[in-house]
């Protein structure tokens, strides 16, 4: 599984920062791409996966050994459950078959909201912060804007940006997709929030959240 640090090459990261600077050169808005490895660690999926795989493997081994005994099965199951638990912890991508799309959408939405506040996008001078949040594991994108923007821009407008970035990532061009999304955000902001004479760059132009 790719993580946030390797999602973009250094060249793509540099190009994205330049895209943000260019987009912000005509608006007082603050656009911040944030890339995270995972929005949540999904312990429930690991538990379910370990239970299912542990039970199936224990049954198979019991039959292979010719020991149709409940105590043998329980001993094998507990040992295998522990092994699979460690495996799921070490390789989170294995949890995907045990996750629903709805659960992942909800966790990404919550993580994007948390990142919006954790990185100070709610605290800009004119309430014009926008987060373009990418969660690599879930292959999901969220765009959130602060109150100053949402008072004048229909929140549904960000769905266009989400679709643009998501399609580009699926096509194997994440750097270009994010630049296109940033540029589109800048175009929408420039019309309503033109740059001011005393404008300053209040927030980072790219945040890559390090994996724990």
C-alpha positions, 0 to 999 in steps of 0.5 A: 500500500502506498503511503502519503510520503510516496503518493507524489514524487518530489517533482510532483510535490514541487509542481503542486506547491507552485500550482497553489501559489499561482492559484492564490496569487489572484485570491484572498482564499487559502487552498491547502492540499493535505495528503494522508495515508489512512483516515482511520486504522479500522480495528473492527475490520482487522478483528472481523478478518482475524476471526474469519480467517482464523476460524477457516484456517483452524478448521482446515488444519484440524481436518488435515491433522485428523484431529476432530476435537474441539480443544484442538480446534480452539487451540489452533484458532486462538494461535491463528487468530493472534497471527492474523491480528498481527498480520492485519496490523502490519499490512493494513491493506489486507483489511480492505475486503472487510470494509464497506464503502460507506464506512470508508466514506464516513471515516474520510469525511470525519478525518477531513473535517478534523484535518481542516481544524487541526491545520488551522484552515478554520482560522484564516483572516477572512474565513476563506480556507479550503482543504483538498484532502486525499486519503490514500488507503481509501482512494478518496478525496474530500473538499471542505471550505470555511464559512466565508466561502460557503456563504457565497459558494454552493457546497455542491460546487466542490463535487466537481473538484472531487470528481476531477481529482478522483478521476485523475488519481485513478488514471495514474496522474495524481500530481496533475489531478491535484494541480487541476483541482487546486486551479479550479478552486482558485478560479471559483474563489477569484470571482468572489474573493479577489486578492487584497493589497495586504494579503499574506500567505497564511497557511502551508501550500502542501501538507503531507501527514506522516504515518504513525 
